[in-house]
């Protein structure tokens, strides 16, 4: 599948955008007119740079406010069009995007529009240029793709075709069935964008909230499959207007964009429609199932005593030091495993990275690996998967960066990649119950009913959507509907990535915008970081709490007002309320079951949660999140 990206998707200068698109692996780009206008380079120099980078210049856009006007205005519009055709010849470009008229249309007459499109086609013929007519969702008279196609069909000109844009079509909820009527050769261009479900005017929605495929709420697999079914064989391009993208690193946004197209391509390839996808030459990816569970969590710390004391208070047992990396140790509670690493030098860490990289995610992890005095932070997660080799191959094909790792010849081979936030994601074969790599630390029998219930990860706001796509595309996790949780520092956006059976649950949080540092991976003051946490499942929350108290744990304190409100909301026995209050245990209930949990204080940028799920409860105690956030805020301000 030929891939393309509009330069408007990326931050930076036109030259930086072209370089980023080429480095990411795109086949071509759409030149957004404003990017060319502000560039100091001539059209010829731009074309030469694109050729040097191996990029096709697929589309010049946008040409606005052309059709549906009186003859006097039409003559002026034709003069504008000819000037653009001349410019495109200098660029070596052969396709121009014509948007349906928004500002100057005064004639709502199909015969007039068809005639004007036909005359534009005659002009374009002289320059060897194709014109792709697109219905803007807010067009004055033409706002639906099917009407735009009817006009193109009536014009019946070889140089006039249509452009299908997923945003303009899906945002209006237009019936997609008529896509099948359009011959593939009359679709001159295809633009894709996803979007979250929002209630606002469509223009603002389009200009500020588009995202890459897989990062929003639309079924773009179905949309692209329908277009592929027409026999369309041109570029599949991204056109995304997004405020965060315009502020983000150019290169990583380009990589994120290509990942979204490769993921979507594989999805459509898997659908299959009796050979109708041959035109797009859709390529599959190695198939992966959802992870079977979380194998381990790795925490990096420069406060080993405090961290291991806290882990011990939660009932973890020390298994041993790694046999070749003496600054790495393993703690276990049933099937819950925590690898603890001291930053004593790259060669002593469970996973080893170097600083010789330009990848932003890799740089973040390298900084975390090499920094001393960096506090305690979540370094990585190991996932138990059916086929680690296939998972790794898929990750690399989706433009993830592999984590360099030193290991002895007789040690278990563990391979992983960097996540967008700089943490590490590793793949291990099996079901997570008896991984072979634990033999490198020793053996401590532990048959307790305990495992890692979920991991809550903080994400920088500019790359939140990227993280959702990363875990969706690499691990086949499903993004559940997002929620906004109030905290003393502002609203926290939270969205859960989950496997169907709940074996893997990962809430992704966006910290309040004014938080100086959203993450704590070795940078900044730990007091300024937004915390992440690891939740441990147990079968008896009260026994776990009493064990923790006996070992000296100081719980995150819950105010009595909470328990009075709890008594009003739920018909709980007074004895149970007293026990909950005594141990600072929070409670929630739904139609499926009950959820009891308590929290520890934060160490560095990490804290822990102990949870007990009764019967079929699948949530995370969301009504209690503001209580926890307020308690953490009090604890932080007191310390």
Secondary structure, 3 states (H helix, E strand, C coil): CCEEEEHHHCCCCHHHHHHHHHHHCCCEEEEEHHHHHCCCCCHHHHHHHHHHHCCEEEEEEEECCCCCCCHHHHHHHHHHHHHHHHHHHHHCCCEEEEECCCCCCCCCCHHHHHHHHHHHHHHHHCCCCEEEEECCCCCCCCCCHHHHHHHHHHHCCCCEEEEEEHHHHHCCCCCCHHHHHCCHHHEEEEEECEECCCCCCHHHHHHHHEECCCCCCCCHHHHHHHHHCCCCCCCEEECCCEHHHHHCCHHHHHHHHHHHHHHHHHHHHHHCCCCCCHHHCCCCCCCCCCCCEEEEEEEEECCHHHHHHHHHHCCCEEEEECCCCCCEEEEEECCEEEEEEECCCHHHCCCCCCCCCCCHHHHHHHHHHHCCCCCCEEEEEEEEECCHHHHHHHHHHCCCCECCCCCCCCCCCCEEEECCCCCEEEEEECCCCCCHHHHHCCCCCCCCCCEEEEEEEEECHHHHHHHHHHHHHHHCCEECCCEEEEECCEEEEEEEEECCCCCCEEEEEECCCCCCECCCCCCCCHHHECCEEEEEECCCHHHHHHHHHHCCCCECCCCHHHHHHHHHHCCCCHHHHHHHHHCCCEEEECCCEEEEEEEECCECCEEEEEEEEEECCCCCCHHHHHHHHHHHHHHHHHC
